Amino acid sequence: MTGSFAQARAKYQSAKDKARQQTVRTLAPQIGVAFTMSGWFRRAREAFAEQWLTTGRHEDAGWDWEHVFRRYNDPDQLDMVIWLPNNRLCGIGLGVTTSQAVSVRF
């Protein structure tokens, strides 16, 4: 990775982490449920496979999330994984940025 690309990626990662943290701070008191958010990392992939694909009980289990995250792999995309206590995978989403907004696509 070139220096400027690595710097841009680090900048976007920091902004994504801050956006997720702010989302939790804002929404958790409003909905009355404790949750956390992360990006689409190994832990999320494993939980998706174990909790959603294996059980076959989740309506979004049919989505090919690996393909979605490969296709939209821009540094400024916003990957969202929502966790309930006890590492329970609750939701997965992907936002794509424009010059003015974030559009939740998946």
Secondary structure as GFF3:
##gff-version 3
##sequence-region A 1 106
A	DSSP	alpha_helix	3	31	.	.	.	ID=ss1
A	DSSP	beta_strand	36	38	.	.	.	ID=ss2
A	DSSP	alpha_helix	42	47	.	.	.	ID=ss3
A	DSSP	pi_helix	48	53	.	.	.	ID=ss4
A	DSSP	three_ten_helix	59	62	.	.	.	ID=ss5
A	DSSP	alpha_helix	65	71	.	.	.	ID=ss6
A	DSSP	beta_strand	78	84	.	.	.	ID=ss7
A	DSSP	beta_strand	88	97	.	.	.	ID=ss8
A	DSSP	beta_strand	102	104	.	.	.	ID=ss9
###
